[in-house]
Amino acid sequence: MFGSAILDTAIGLIFVFLAVSLAVSAANELLAALFKLRAKNLFLGIQELLQDPSTEGLVTRFYEHPLIARLGAKGGKPSYIPSRTFALTLLDIVAPVTAASNRTMDDLKAGIEKLPASLQVTFRVLLDEAGHDIEQFKTQLEIWFNNTMDRVSGWYKRKTQAIQLVLALVIVVIANVDTVRIARSLSGVNSPLRDSIKDAAHSFVEAGLPQGPPGTQLSAATEAIGNLALPIGWVKGGFGPTTIFGWVITALAASLGAPFWFDLLNKFINVRASGKAPEEEPKSPKEVTQPAQPGG
């Protein structure tokens, strides 16, 4: 019984962290959409890729090209550019196709000569790697773009992690989600809260991690904890000496992201469902030695 209580308490805490993570993720997505953070991050990546700090030369021409301009919503900058579209756009800027003739290798080499000196070196290396074949050169441009976008994705991830930690702290303090306080409630002897949150976590795992827009995730997070009598929120005497410590634990945990806590919750529930804890296994009755028969 003691072992299962610890396991159920852990499941309850993980479920709380998952719910808060979903709320943080939803807030982060809304913030990213409001301030167009992905589009801005991509713009910085293109600016570095094309080596145009002023953004008044090649970068401007790139974003004004019809293939790129149509990717942005309502005249804004796109938040995602396919690698093939990047290659075709850049090739058309460097060596545009005319109605009179197709693009030739001489056209491409002449266009490269008009680029900034550092970018000329990059293009010549890529052209040499392509064996001076235009179709292969397109492929090399795609590879170059994808490699740079991996780095850009790393920038965005680091920025997002910092934003999520700040959002987590704000949400946790506003809602007073104190891990220490919740753990005490869950670990109580014969706690009905522990049983109810265990059942809710099991149902949540069966339904799967919610996908879709931020509003869907926020609704899932609210519904996940709304029907449980968790010690969350501000009440008289709700601030104690360990409250700040509890906030920090919750915020740090929530910043790890909903997928992390969903996977961990799934593993704990599988362990819980695999069988009763050793302490709960029924014990076989002790064998009683039968007295020997008279004369036996």
N, C-alpha and C positions, 0 to 999 in steps of 0.2 A: 504493500500500500504506500509506503514511504517513497519507494522508487518511482511509482506511477505519478505521485503528487508532484515530484520534482520535474518529471517529464511534461506533465500537463501545464505546470507553471511556465516552463520554457516555451511551450507551444503558445501559451497566452501572450507572453512578452514578444515573441517573434511576430505574432499576428498583429499586435499593436504597432510594432515597428513597420510592418508591411503597410498597414493602413495609413500611418503618417507619411511613409515614403510615397504612397500614391498621391496623397494630397500635395506633397512637395513637388512631385513630378508634374502634376497638373498645373500648379502655380508657375513652375519653371517654363512649361510649354506656352502658357498664356503670356508670360513675360517675353519669351523669345519671339512670339508672333507679334506682340505689341510693338516691340522695338526693332523687329526684323534683324535679330542677332545673327541668324544663319546667313542671311544675304550679305550682311556687313563683313562677317568672317570670310565668306567666299571671295568678296571683293578684295580684301587684304591679301588673300592667297593668290589671286590673279595678278594683283599689283606686283607682288614679289616675283611671281613666275615670269612676267613680261618685263621685269626690271624697269618699271616706270614709276618712280617715287612721286612725280608730279601729278600723275593720273590724267594729264592733259594731252598725252600723245597716243601711244598704242593702246592703253587701257580704255580710253574714251572711244576710240575707233572700234575696239573689240565689243564693248557693251552697246554701241549704237548699231552694230551689224544686225540685219533682220533676223538671222538665225538665233541670236542671243536675246535681242529685244523682245521677241515673242514669248520667251520663257518667263519673263517677269509678269507679275499680276498687276494690272491697272497702271502700267507704265513704270513700275518699280523694278529694282534689280532682282534677278533670280536668286533663289537660295540653293539651287542645284543645277549643274550643267553636265550633260552627258559627255563622256570623253570623246566620242565620235563627233559630236557637235562642236566641241572645242577645236578639234583638229581641222575640220572643214572650214570653220570660221577663220582661224588663224592663217590657214593656207590661202584662203581667198583674200585676206588682207595683204599678205606678203606678195602673192603673185595672183592677182585677180584674173578670172577667165573673161575674155571678151567675146562678143558675138561673132567676130571675124575668125577667131582661131581658138584651139584648145590650149591648155596650159602646157608649156614645154619645160624641160630641165633648165634651159637657158633663161626662161622667164623666172623660174624659181631662184636660180643663182643670182640674177640681177636684183630680185626683190630682197634677198638676204643682205646684199651689199648696202641697202638703204636702212637697215636696222641699226640700233645702237651697237657699239663695238662688242660689249660683253655678250649681247644676245646673238650677234653674228657667230661667235665662237660656239655657242650652244647649238645653233642651227646647223653649222657645218659638221659638228660631231654627229648629230642625229642623221644628217644626210649621208655621211660616210658610213654610219652603222646600217643605214637602209640600202647600201650598195648603189646609191644614186638612182634609186627607183622611186618614183613619186608615190605609188600606192604603198610601198613599204615605209616611205617617209611619213605618211599619214599614221601608220601604226606606231611608229616611233614617237610621234607627237602625242598620241593617246597614252602611251606608256609613261612618257615624261609628265603628262598632266596627272595621271593616276598616282604616280609616286609623290608628286607635290601635294595632291589632295589628301593623301594619307597623313602628311605632316600637318596640313591645315585642320584635319579632323582632330588631331592631337591637341592643337591649340584650343579648338572649341570645347573639347572634352575637359581640359584643365580649367577653362573659364567657367564652364557649366558646373563643375564640381564646387568651385568657390561660391557661385551663385546659389547652388542648392544648399550648401551649408548655412548661408545667411538666411535663406528662405525657411530652412528647417528650424533655425533658432527662433525666428519670428513666429512661425506657426505654433511651435511647442510652447513658447511663453504665453502667447495669446490664449491658447486652449488649455494651458497648464497641464501638459502631458508629462507627468513626473514618473520616470521609470521606477524609482525607489518606492514611491507610494503605491504604484500599481503592483509591483512585485510583492509588497507586504499583503495587499488584498488577495492576491492570487495564491499565496503560500499559506493562507490561514487553514486551520484544521477544518475538514469537511466544507470547504468553501464552495457554495453554489455558483459563484462567479467563475471559478475555475472550470467547472463542468460546462457551463453555458458557452464560455469563450472557446473551449475545446471543440464543441459541436459546431459553433459558427466557423471556426478555422477549417474544420473538415469540409463543410459545405462550400466554403470559398475556394479551397483547393480543387474540389471536384468541378466547380464552374470554370476554373482557369483564370489566369491573369487577364484582366480586362484590357482590350485593345481599342483603338479608335482615338477620337479627339480628346483634348484635356478634360472637357466636361464629363465625358464618360468615366474617366478615371476618378475624377473628383466625386462623382455620384457613387461609384463603387466603394470608395474610401469612406464616405459618409454613411452609406448603408451598412458597411461592414461593422462599424462600431456603434452605430446609432441605436441598435436594439439591445445593446449590452449595458448593464449598470456599472460601467467602468468608472473608477474614481478620476474622471477627467473633467476639467472645468474649474472655475473659481467659486469656492464656497467659503463661508466664514471659517477662519482657522485653517485654510487650505495651504498656507505658506509656512513651511517648517525649516529647520536648520539644514536639511538635506535637499530642499527643493531645487536649488540652483544646480547642485550636483546631478539630480535626477533629470533636469532639463538638458544639461550638457550630454548626458548619456543618450537620451532620446534623439537629440539633434544629430549627434555623430552617427548614431545607428541609422537614422532616416536618410542621411546623406549618402549612404552606400547604395541606395536605389532599390526600387521595388522588385526587379528581377532577382537580385541577390537574396532578399528575404523570402520571396515566393519559393525559390528553389530550396532554401533551408527549411522552410515550413513544410514543404512537401516531404522532405527526407525525415523530419521528426514525426510527422503523422504516419508515414509508412512504418517507422520503427514502433510507434505506439500501436498500430493496427496489426503488427506481425504476431502479436501474442501478448498475453498478460505478463506483467513484470514477474520476476522470479518470486517475489514476496507474495504475489497473488495466486500463484499456481496452487491448486488443491493438493494437499499432501495425502499420500496413501496412508490408510490406517495401519497402525503398528501391528505387526504380527504377534499374536499371543501364543505362547508356548502351551500346547495342550498337554495335560498330565498323562503320563503313561498309563496304559491299561493295567489292571491288576495282573501281576504275574508276567508283565511285559518286560 
